[in-house]
Amino acid sequence: MLTIVGLGCSPEDLSQGAKEALVGGAKVILRTGETPAAQAIIRSGVPCATLDHVYEHCRNFDTLNKKLAAAVAEEAKGGDVVYCVDGSVTEDVSAQLLLRKEKGARVFGGVSKADAAFAAAKISACARTAVSAYRTDGARLRLPLAVYDIDCDLIAGDVKLRLCELFGDEADAFFVRAGKAEKIRLYELDRQKKHDGSCVLVLDEIPLLKKTRFDFDDLADILRLLRAPDGCPWDRAQTHESIRKNMIEEAYELVDAIDSKDDNKIVEETGDVLMQGAFHAVLGEERGAFTADDVLSAVCEKLISRHSHIFGKDKATDEQSALSVWDKNKLLEKGQKTGADSVRDVPHNLPAAMRAQKVAKRAAKFGYDFKNAFEAAEKVKEELEELLAALREGDAAHIGEEAGDLLFSAVNVGRLAGADCEEALSESTKKFVDRFCRTEELILADGKNMQGMSADELWAYYERAKRNG
């Protein structure tokens, strides 16, 4: 039988059941003989072996734990084994690997390194996070936090960089070694005089107004405070409907920041877009309709289900085939069975050219389309004639209708030619603004006034600006 014993953090931590297991005649194997608790077992005279030699031949933490577990499992084939790890069994990866394979193993949990460190730092909290220093990269780290196994200054440096990114260089922390806690700043973690297997870093909760780094939960908490009875009058007055256009404005400001290639602006405007999303999540929470977790769960589920070429059995070898998989899964997800279902689903609040292109593109998937851009161009000619006829009639409503038909037809030509019509129109408008401004500069440079010039004169200056631009 395999028995796994957590030795705790000091000789006094060993439970009575664990002591009985150690003297029960089984082969005793210590993960390491270097800790105070392990040294006490050795001094007690209990026959035992250590696996310290395994450490010398492992390139990383994962390999080490696999080899430790394999060595213990091999010994257990020949008879009863008691495998002793420092701290708690739940904190030791090699022990967890063994427990997955050895379903009948007995466990004496032991005092955890994290619990002992929290106690030394005098931090009490029901919900807290504990993680090995060797596994911080992939872990979700939340405060209060204990990071154990900080056994050298190199590992201490790695942990410091990871945690400073999350909580700020100046965050208050406790460095616990051999059961004694010393208050430090987080950036000082790798500057301590000595690091060994007993070293643990502990961080308590940081008050909101003392934080220098924040996460999504902080954003939602700030919005809840602003919406509270004693919060901000403006924020308290808002509804989904009253702030809906703010999202459009913030999205366009983010696009402008991206176009400017200014990272500081991109950070700011991305934050504003996220804030709008969080605001709607908090509003939904207040109504009992949905929460921020519902929102995040929905988008994660969508990303997984629509990327079935990554998370499922579909195949995609290039960008276009990946988009095809996405579109197929989107139709299934939304229950869209007809062309009308798909076309009606295009958001009404999109910019007009973008919406026109999306509507036409979706209709095309059901065979409703021109053969090519040249055929679509014939429709433009037809719509232009109809607009001119409406102008001759002088009917404002008819003119508006035919102008819309002409613009929609022009979007179809651009779409079939491979252009993004919204972006193309935006670039053309920008180009016109630049040329108009250059035209005015040329006119003013000649001592003339734009308003007093004839159309032919203006056009001549415009052509000069065009050639120079």
N, C-alpha and C positions, 0 to 999 in steps of 0.2 A: 504494500500500500504506500501511496505517496502522501506525505503530510507536509504542508507548507506553513511555516511559522513566520509571523512578523515580529522581529525582535524589538521594535520600538526604537527610541532614540537614546535610551540609557539602560544600564543593567537593571534598574528598578522597574522597567516597563514590562518585563516578561510575565505573562499570565501563568496561573497555576497549571492550566491544561497544557500550555506550551512546555512548561518545565517537565511535566510528566512524559510528554512525547519525546523530549530530548534524552531522557534516561531510560526509555522503554526498550532499548536494544536495537533500534533501527540505525542504519548508517546515517550520520549527521553530516550534511554538506552546507557550508557557509558560502553565501554568494561572495562575500569578501571578509577577510579577517581584520580589516583596517579600522572598523568603526568601534566606538566604546562598547556597544552592546555585544558585538562579536568577540571583542577582546575578553569580555567577562565570561563568555562561554568557553573560550580556550583556557582561561585561568581556572575555571571550575573543574577541569580534569575530564570533561566529557570528550571521548574520542571523536574527532571531527577532521574534516578536510575542507580546504577552501578552493574557490575557483578563481583566485587572483591571477593565476597564470593565463587564464583565457583572455584577460584584458589586454595582454601584450600583443595579441595576434588579431585584433579587430580594428578595422579602419573607421567604423562609425558606430553610433549607439544602437541602431537597429540590428546590425550584424552581431554586435556583442550580445544582445538579449536573445537572439535566436540561438547562438552558440551555447549560451548558458543554459537555456531551456533544453536544448538537445543533449547536453552533457548530463543533466539531471535525469531526463527521461531514459537515457541509456542505462544509468545506474539503477533506476527503479525497476528495470526489466529483471534484474538479478535478485531483488528482495526489497524489503521495506526501506524507505528513504525519508528522512526529514530534511527538507530544504529550508534554510533560514535566510531571510532577506532583511535588510535594515528598514526601519520605519514600518509602514503597514503593507500588508499583502496587496491591497488595492492600488498602492503607489508603484509597485514594481512590475515592469513590463514583462520580464522573464517569467515571473509568477503567473501573470495573466495568460501568457502563451501556454504555460503548462496546464492551467485550469481549463482551457478550451479543449485540450486533448484528453486530459485525465479526469473524466467526469466524476469518478468516485473519490477524488482526493479530499482529505480532511484539511480544514483551514483554521488557523488561530490568527486572527487578523492583525493584532498589534496596534500600538499607538502610532498614528501617522506623523510624519515629519511636518506636514502642514499644520495639523492641530497643535502640535507642540510649539511650533513657531508662532502661531496666532496667540497662544497662551502666553508665550514669552514677551510678545509685543503688546499684550493686554488689549487685544482686539477681539470683540465678540460680535458675531453676526450669524444669522441663520443661513443666509444664502452667501456662499463664497466659492471662489475658484482656486484650485490647486493643480499645479502642473510641474512636471520635471523640466529643468533648464534645458534638457536635450530635446524637448518636444514643444517648445514655445512657438515655432514657426507656423505650424498648422492649427494651433489651438485658438479657440475663441476666448480671449482673456477679458474677464470682467472683475471689477473691484467689489469687495475686498479680495485680494489675490495673494497667494503664497507660491513662490517659485523655489523648488528645492533642487538638490543635486548640483549646486553651484560649486563644483569641486576644483576649479582652477580659474586663473585670471582671464584666460582666453574665453571660456564659457561665460564668465561674468561679463566680459565685453560684449559678447553676442546678445546676451539677455538685456543688457543696458540699452543697446541700440534699438532692439525690438520694443521695449517698454517705453523708452523716451519718445518714440514715434507715436505711441498710443496715448501716453499720459503726460508728456512734457518733461524736459530735463530737470526742472526744479521741483518735481513732485516729492513730497515727504515720503520717506520709506523707513523700514527697519531692516538692519542687517543682523540676522540671528546666526550665531556660531556657538556650538557646544551649549545650546540652551540659553545663551545670554543675548539680549537684544540691544542694539545700538542704533539711535536715530541718525539717519543720513539723508542726503539728497540723492535722487535716483541716479544722477550723472556720476556719483561717487562710487557706484557699485564695484567697478573693477579697480578701484584705487585702495581697497582694503588691504591690510598688511598680509593676511593669509586667507586662502580659500581651501576648504576640504569638503569631504562628503557630508558634514553636518551643517553646511552653510545654506541658509534659506533667506530669500528676500521677501518681505511682507509689505504690502501697500494697503492702506485703509481706503474707504470711500473718500472722494475729494468733493468738497462742497461746490455747487454749481459755479458760484461767482469767483472761486479760486482756480477753476480749471483753465488751462491754456490749450488743451486739445479736447475735442468733442466728438460724439458719434451720433447716429440717427436717434437713439433713445433720448439723448440730451436735447436734440432739436424738438422732438415731440413734447418733452417735458417743458421746455421754454414756451412753446405754443399753448400748452395747457395752463401755465401760469398767466400768460397774457389773456387767456379766455376766462380766467377765474373771476368770481364776483368782485374782487378787489384789484383786478388786472387792468389792462389798457382799454379805455372806453371804445377806441376805434376797433381794436381786434375783437372785442366782445360783441360788437354790432354786426360783424360780418357773417355771411351765409355762403353756401356753395354758389348761389346765383350771383351774389354781389362781387365775388372775387374771380368769377370764371374768366373774365377777359384779362385779368392780371397774368394768368398762365400764358396766354397768347403773347402778351407783351414781353414777358420774361424769356419765352422761347426765342423770340426774334432778337432780343438783346444777346442771348447766348450765341445765336448764329452770327451776329455782327462781331462778337468777340472772337469766334473761331476764324472768321474771314480776316480779322486784323492780325491773327497769329500772335496774340498777346496772352501768354499763359496766365498772368495775374487776373486779367479780365475774364478769361475762361473759367478760372477757379471761382471768381465772384459770381458770375452769371449762372454757372452750374449750380452753385449753392442756392441762388434765388429760385431756380426751377425746382430743386429738391424741396425747398421750403414751401412752395405752392402745393406740391404733392402731399407733404406732411400736414399742411393746414387742412386740406380736404379730408385726410385720414382722421385728424382730431375732430373735425366737424361730424364725420360719420360716427365716431366713437361716442360723441355726446348724444347723438340721436338714437344710439343703440342699434344702428344699422350695420356697421362694420368697424373694424379696428385697423391700426397700422399693420398688425400681424396678418390680418386678412389680405390687405393690399400686397404685402411682400410675398405672402404665400401664393397669391394668384399669379403674380408676375413670374415667380420661380417655376410654378407648375406650367405656365405657358411656354417659358423658354425650354423646358425639358420636353414637353409634348410636341412642340413644333420643330425641334431639332432631332427628329427621330433618326436622322442619318448619323447623329453622334450618340444618342442615348437609346436608340432602338435598332430596328433591322433594315431601315431604308438605306439606300446608297446615294452618295452625291460626290462627284469628282471635281466639280468646278463651281464657280459662283452661281451660274444660271441654274444648274441642277439643284443646288442647295435652296435657291429661291422657289423652285418648283415644289420641293418637298414642304417648305414652309407654307406655301399657298394651299397645297393639298390638305395639310393638317389644319390650317385655319378654316377651310370650308367645313371639314368634319366637326371641328370644335364648335363652330358657330351654328351648325345645323343648316347651312346654306345649301339647298338642293336645287335651286333654280337660278337663272341669270338675274331675274328680278331681285331675288334675295341678296345676291352679291352686289349689284349696282346700288340698291337702296342703302346698303351698309356703309357707303363712302360718307364720311362725316360732312355735315352741311357747313360747318364753320371753317373749313379749309379755304385758303385763298382761291379765288375763282379759277385761275388758270390751272392750279394744281388739282383742284377737284374735277375740272373738266377732263384733264388728262387721265386721272385715275378712273373716272366713270367710263371713259372710252376704252381704256385698257382692259377693264373687267368685262365690258360687253364683248370685246374682241375675243376673249377666252371662250365665248359661247358662239363664235363664228360670225358675230355681227360687226363687220369691219370692211374697210376698203382693201383692195388688193395691194396697194402700195401708196407712197406719198404722191405720186403723179396723179393717180385717180382721185385722191383726196383733194388735190389742188383744183380739179375741175369743179368740185363742190364749192370751193372758195369763190370761184368766178361766178357761179350761180347765185350764191348768197350775196355777193357784192351787188349784182344787178338788182336783186330784190330790195336791198337797202336803198339803192339809188331811186328805185320806183317809189318806195315809202317816203323818201325825202320829197319827191315831186308831189306826192299826195299831201304832205304836210301834217300827217297824223302822228303825234308824238309817241303814242303807245305802240303803233306799228313800227315806227323808226327804232324804238328801243328793242323791240322783239327781233327785228332783222339785224340790228347791230350785234346782239347776242349770238344769233345764228352764225354771223360772219366770224366772230371771235372763236366760237366753238369749232368751226370748220378749220380755222387757221391752227388751232391747237392740234387737231387731228393730223394736219400736214407735218407739223413739227414732231409729233409723237412718232409717226411712221418713218420720219427721217432719222429718228434716233436721238432727238433732242429732249432735254428736260425743259418743258416749256416755261415753268415757273422761274427756273434759274435763268433761262435764255431771255425772258422778258425783263427780269431784274437786271441782267447785265446790259441789255439794250437801253433800259431807262437810265442806268448809271452812265453809260456812254453818252447819251443825249445830254444829261446834266453837265458832264465834263465839257462837252463841245459847246453847249450854250454858254457856260461860264467863260470859256476861252473866246468865244465870239464877242461877248460883252467886253472882255479885256481889250481885244483888238479895236473895237469901236471907240472905247474910252481913250485908248492910246492915241487915236487920230483926232481927239477933241470933239467927237460927235456924241449924240444922244440916241440911244436905241429906239425910244418911243417916237422920234420924229423921222424915222427913215422909212423908205418904201420897202415893199416885200422883196423886190429884186436886189436892192442894196443889202438888205439883211441876209439874203441867200448867198450873196457873193462873199460876205464876211464869214458866214457859216462854212462855206466851202474852203476858205483859207484856214479856218480853225480845224476843219477836218483833215486837211493836208498836213498841218503842223502837229496834230495830235496823234 
